[in-house]
Amino acid sequence: MDTDRSVADVVDNKGGLRLQWSPIFAGALAASALSLILISFGAAVGLGVSSSSPSWRDASAALALLSGLFLILQALVSFGVGGYIAGRTQRVIGATLADVVESNDGLHGLTAWALAVIVGGTIIALVGLSAVRPAVQSRPAATAAEPLLSVELDRLYRSLRRPANLDIGYERAEAGRILLTSSGHSGVSTEDRGYLIQQVAAATGLPAAEAEKRVDSVIGDAKTAIQRSRRSSVILAFSVAAALLFGAVAAWAAACAGGRHRDGAALPEWMGGTPTNPVPVV
């Protein structure tokens, strides 16, 4: 091949350097399936970055960090396997420049990564909608505070003398919205605090002094719970972003490695291959 010919001329004349969707779909499906398996395994052994259980708020920072590292590790493995499949199964037509073929292999791996991310995000969104919809329909008065501050709301309205047929669903929802303001700069206002004390005293039959003490204790616990939940959300968002970023790099590198294995070429040194011209040992 003439070395003066440009890469664009090679691509235009040979027509073999274009996206082939069969290897891309195969790599994306493999990456999505393997990622689902690894995430399920991690959740089974307790390496979940988030949980619907209120006790998760008491998890240590070390466990949150370990869960984030596992999320990144599974992304490297799953997207690496998907990228390798996308590069290994791609069919190159005609003779082309080696660097152009390697770039095209990496592009296939990166496209498979993007498709796998879209598939995974769609599945998570559908599962989340199916899980939230029945709860919203069964309790129309429930708010976002109910799953987050369920323990605090139970403690707030706990009473042994409440009638069995008394429905305090709306009061719980209203109290939850008030407790959510405890994480703000100004906290719970004096008016809302007084109103909450009256509601608790009326619903539980406690004296005003005991109701006030319970409300102040629950407000402090709610503020702590919201802060811990916010910290877990930040760790989750950072871990997901880092996992996706490292996954893209792994998919590109693995696709290049798969393409070299397909062509029978040696891996470059940055992928762990042997140097082409090793320096003799004197």
Secondary structure, 3 states (H helix, E strand, C coil): CCCCCCHHHHHHHHCCCCCCHHHHHHHHHHHHHHHHHHHHHHHHCCCCCCCCCHHHHHCCHHHHHHHHHHHHHHHHHHHHHHHHHHHHCCCCCCCCCHHHHHHHHHHHHHHHHHHHHHHHHHHHHHHHHHHHHHHHHHCCCCCCHHHHCHHHHHHHCCCCCCCCCCCCHHHHHHHHHHHHHHHCCCCCCHHHHHHHHHHHHHHHCCCHHHHHHHHHHHHHHHHHHHHHHHHHHHHHHHHHHHHHHHHHHHHHHHHHHHHHHHHCCCCCHHHCCCCCCCCCCC
